[in-house]
Amino acid sequence: MSVWRFSIEDNKVKYGNNERIKLTRRGCNEPFKGRYWCPKAMWFKKEVCPFVNRKECENFAMMCGSL
């Protein structure tokens, strides 16, 4: 029995045995079945991340402490 995985490698999104072309430039907010992938949390969020890019997300976390 294998574990189902969601990953982003180069220009492809891989989930389980399937793959598709990445829709977003940096992989943040990559849509999948009504949820949005967060590479920082390595999990799905219910809503789109408000940050423009991952650097902005990291800056916010540094200014506010851990999220």
LOROBA-581596 format. One record per atom (N, C-alpha, C): residue in one letter; chain; atom name; x, y, z. Coordinates in nm, 3 decimals, m for minus. Atoms other than C-alpha are relative to their C-alpha. Last residue first. Layout:
BEGIN
ATOM/A/A/CA/X/Y/Z
...
END
This chain:
BEGIN
ATOM/L/A/N/0.146/0.008/0.027
ATOM/L/A/CA/0.202/3.120/1.230
ATOM/L/A/C/m0.048/m0.139/0.021
ATOM/S/A/N/0.046/0.121/0.073
ATOM/S/A/CA/0.543/3.183/1.380
ATOM/S/A/C/m0.151/m0.001/m0.013
ATOM/G/A/N/m0.029/0.122/m0.073
ATOM/G/A/CA/0.639/3.539/1.471
ATOM/G/A/C/m0.054/m0.119/m0.078
ATOM/C/A/N/0.105/0.032/m0.096
ATOM/C/A/CA/0.470/3.849/1.334
ATOM/C/A/C/0.030/m0.122/0.086
ATOM/M/A/N/0.044/m0.119/m0.074
ATOM/M/A/CA/0.755/4.021/1.147
ATOM/M/A/C/m0.098/m0.036/0.111
ATOM/M/A/N/m0.113/m0.052/m0.078
ATOM/M/A/CA/0.928/3.696/1.041
ATOM/M/A/C/m0.043/0.119/0.086
ATOM/A/A/N/m0.026/0.092/m0.110
ATOM/A/A/CA/0.596/3.537/0.936
ATOM/A/A/C/0.115/0.049/0.089
ATOM/F/A/N/0.109/m0.014/m0.096
ATOM/F/A/CA/0.507/3.843/0.728
ATOM/F/A/C/0.023/m0.090/0.122
ATOM/N/A/N/m0.021/m0.128/m0.069
ATOM/N/A/CA/0.848/3.837/0.558
ATOM/N/A/C/m0.107/0.023/0.106
ATOM/E/A/N/m0.110/0.018/m0.094
ATOM/E/A/CA/0.805/3.464/0.478
ATOM/E/A/C/0.028/0.128/0.078
ATOM/C/A/N/0.048/0.087/m0.107
ATOM/C/A/CA/0.465/3.524/0.319
ATOM/C/A/C/0.107/m0.018/0.107
ATOM/E/A/N/0.089/m0.085/m0.078
ATOM/E/A/CA/0.602/3.815/0.113
ATOM/E/A/C/m0.056/m0.078/0.120
ATOM/K/A/N/m0.086/m0.092/m0.074
ATOM/K/A/CA/0.886/3.589/m0.002
ATOM/K/A/C/m0.083/0.092/0.089
ATOM/R/A/N/m0.048/0.067/m0.121
ATOM/R/A/CA/0.635/3.319/m0.098
ATOM/R/A/C/0.090/0.090/0.085
ATOM/N/A/N/m0.099/0.105/0.026
ATOM/N/A/CA/0.454/3.542/m0.343
ATOM/N/A/C/0.049/m0.057/0.133
ATOM/V/A/N/m0.032/m0.001/0.144
ATOM/V/A/CA/0.162/3.786/m0.371
ATOM/V/A/C/0.096/m0.113/m0.035
ATOM/F/A/N/m0.131/m0.053/0.036
ATOM/F/A/CA/0.026/3.707/m0.024
ATOM/F/A/C/0.027/m0.015/m0.149
ATOM/P/A/N/0.006/m0.142/0.038
ATOM/P/A/CA/m0.348/3.671/0.042
ATOM/P/A/C/0.134/0.057/m0.047
ATOM/C/A/N/m0.094/m0.076/m0.083
ATOM/C/A/CA/m0.339/3.286/0.031
ATOM/C/A/C/m0.001/0.147/m0.045
ATOM/V/A/N/m0.121/m0.045/0.068
ATOM/V/A/CA/m0.647/3.148/m0.144
ATOM/V/A/C/0.085/0.083/0.095
ATOM/E/A/N/0.010/m0.125/0.075
ATOM/E/A/CA/m0.897/2.988/0.091
ATOM/E/A/C/0.135/0.033/m0.063
ATOM/K/A/N/0.136/m0.016/0.051
ATOM/K/A/CA/m0.953/2.637/0.227
ATOM/K/A/C/m0.014/0.123/m0.090
ATOM/K/A/N/0.076/m0.103/m0.071
ATOM/K/A/CA/m0.582/2.566/0.262
ATOM/K/A/C/m0.138/0.010/m0.063
ATOM/F/A/N/0.101/m0.077/0.072
ATOM/F/A/CA/m0.400/2.248/0.153
ATOM/F/A/C/m0.071/0.098/0.092
ATOM/W/A/N/0.136/0.049/m0.016
ATOM/W/A/CA/m0.078/2.118/0.305
ATOM/W/A/C/m0.095/0.092/m0.074
ATOM/M/A/N/0.003/0.132/0.063
ATOM/M/A/CA/0.300/2.150/0.283
ATOM/M/A/C/m0.136/m0.066/0.019
ATOM/A/A/N/0.064/0.091/m0.095
ATOM/A/A/CA/0.272/2.445/0.525
ATOM/A/A/C/0.003/m0.145/m0.049
ATOM/K/A/N/m0.061/m0.024/m0.130
ATOM/K/A/CA/0.522/2.651/0.324
ATOM/K/A/C/m0.055/m0.099/0.104
ATOM/P/A/N/m0.129/0.069/m0.010
ATOM/P/A/CA/0.420/2.496/m0.008
ATOM/P/A/C/0.070/0.022/0.134
ATOM/C/A/N/m0.094/m0.093/m0.063
ATOM/C/A/CA/0.056/2.600/0.047
ATOM/C/A/C/0.133/m0.073/0.015
ATOM/W/A/N/m0.123/0.054/m0.056
ATOM/W/A/CA/m0.175/2.416/m0.193
ATOM/W/A/C/0.087/0.112/0.055
ATOM/Y/A/N/m0.118/m0.066/0.055
ATOM/Y/A/CA/m0.522/2.558/m0.247
ATOM/Y/A/C/0.124/m0.046/0.073
ATOM/R/A/N/m0.095/m0.042/m0.103
ATOM/R/A/CA/m0.850/2.370/m0.202
ATOM/R/A/C/0.122/0.059/m0.069
ATOM/G/A/N/0.060/m0.102/m0.088
ATOM/G/A/CA/m1.157/2.328/m0.424
ATOM/G/A/C/0.088/0.045/0.114
ATOM/K/A/N/0.131/0.039/m0.055
ATOM/K/A/CA/m1.041/2.001/m0.581
ATOM/K/A/C/m0.053/0.098/0.103
ATOM/F/A/N/0.025/0.144/0.009
ATOM/F/A/CA/m0.678/2.105/m0.636
ATOM/F/A/C/m0.130/m0.031/0.074
ATOM/P/A/N/0.132/0.056/m0.030
ATOM/P/A/CA/m0.569/2.462/m0.699
ATOM/P/A/C/m0.006/m0.151/m0.016
ATOM/E/A/N/0.026/0.094/0.110
ATOM/E/A/CA/m0.201/2.569/m0.673
ATOM/E/A/C/m0.134/m0.069/0.029
ATOM/N/A/N/0.141/m0.003/0.041
ATOM/N/A/CA/m0.220/2.855/m0.425
ATOM/N/A/C/m0.030/m0.087/m0.120
ATOM/C/A/N/0.090/m0.045/m0.106
ATOM/C/A/CA/0.160/2.884/m0.406
ATOM/C/A/C/m0.141/0.007/m0.057
ATOM/G/A/N/0.058/0.116/m0.067
ATOM/G/A/CA/0.338/2.676/m0.671
ATOM/G/A/C/m0.089/0.036/0.117
ATOM/R/A/N/m0.084/0.047/m0.111
ATOM/R/A/CA/0.570/2.958/m0.774
ATOM/R/A/C/m0.055/m0.121/0.075
ATOM/R/A/N/m0.143/m0.011/0.026
ATOM/R/A/CA/0.433/3.042/m1.120
ATOM/R/A/C/0.087/m0.061/0.109
ATOM/T/A/N/m0.055/m0.121/m0.060
ATOM/T/A/CA/0.080/2.912/m1.083
ATOM/T/A/C/0.152/0.001/m0.014
ATOM/L/A/N/0.078/m0.116/0.042
ATOM/L/A/CA/m0.094/2.666/m1.313
ATOM/L/A/C/0.054/0.131/0.055
ATOM/K/A/N/0.021/m0.094/m0.110
ATOM/K/A/CA/0.160/2.380/m1.290
ATOM/K/A/C/m0.074/0.124/m0.053
ATOM/I/A/N/m0.086/m0.119/0.005
ATOM/I/A/CA/0.122/2.131/m1.576
ATOM/I/A/C/m0.039/0.093/0.115
ATOM/R/A/N/0.046/m0.104/0.093
ATOM/R/A/CA/m0.047/1.804/m1.480
ATOM/R/A/C/0.098/0.115/0.002
ATOM/E/A/N/m0.077/m0.124/0.004
ATOM/E/A/CA/0.033/1.476/m1.306
ATOM/E/A/C/m0.060/0.094/m0.103
ATOM/N/A/N/0.031/m0.097/0.105
ATOM/N/A/CA/m0.144/1.160/m1.198
ATOM/N/A/C/0.094/0.118/0.005
ATOM/N/A/N/m0.062/0.047/0.124
ATOM/N/A/CA/m0.030/0.852/m1.002
ATOM/N/A/C/m0.022/0.096/m0.117
ATOM/G/A/N/0.022/0.143/0.019
ATOM/G/A/CA/m0.100/1.015/m0.665
ATOM/G/A/C/0.076/m0.048/m0.122
ATOM/Y/A/N/0.089/0.043/m0.107
ATOM/Y/A/CA/m0.076/1.387/m0.715
ATOM/Y/A/C/m0.039/m0.144/m0.025
ATOM/K/A/N/0.022/0.144/m0.005
ATOM/K/A/CA/0.203/1.542/m0.920
ATOM/K/A/C/m0.086/m0.032/0.120
ATOM/V/A/N/0.064/0.032/m0.127
ATOM/V/A/CA/0.210/1.906/m1.023
ATOM/V/A/C/m0.030/m0.149/m0.004
ATOM/K/A/N/0.109/0.096/m0.009
ATOM/K/A/CA/0.455/1.973/m1.303
ATOM/K/A/C/m0.051/m0.016/0.143
ATOM/N/A/N/0.120/m0.064/0.053
ATOM/N/A/CA/0.679/2.265/m1.403
ATOM/N/A/C/m0.122/m0.089/0.009
ATOM/D/A/N/m0.024/m0.077/0.123
ATOM/D/A/CA/0.983/2.170/m1.194
ATOM/D/A/C/m0.129/0.068/m0.043
ATOM/E/A/N/m0.137/0.020/0.046
ATOM/E/A/CA/0.849/1.936/m0.926
ATOM/E/A/C/0.015/0.066/m0.135
ATOM/I/A/N/m0.026/m0.085/0.115
ATOM/I/A/CA/0.538/2.017/m0.726
ATOM/I/A/C/0.147/m0.014/m0.034
ATOM/S/A/N/m0.129/m0.067/0.006
ATOM/S/A/CA/0.413/1.750/m0.490
ATOM/S/A/C/0.009/0.084/m0.126
ATOM/F/A/N/0.017/m0.116/0.086
ATOM/F/A/CA/0.093/1.588/m0.367
ATOM/F/A/C/0.133/0.072/0.001
ATOM/R/A/N/m0.083/m0.119/m0.017
ATOM/R/A/CA/0.131/1.240/m0.224
ATOM/R/A/C/m0.038/0.108/m0.099
ATOM/W/A/N/0.036/m0.099/0.102
ATOM/W/A/CA/m0.094/0.939/m0.167
ATOM/W/A/C/0.078/0.127/0.028
ATOM/V/A/N/0.056/m0.123/m0.054
ATOM/V/A/CA/0.088/0.682/0.049
ATOM/V/A/C/m0.029/0.096/m0.114
ATOM/S/A/N/m0.082/m0.120/0.008
ATOM/S/A/CA/0.144/0.337/m0.098
ATOM/S/A/C/m0.075/0.121/0.057
ATOM/M/A/N/0.084/m0.118/0.000
ATOM/M/A/CA/0.000/0.000/0.000
ATOM/M/A/C/0.088/0.124/0.000
END
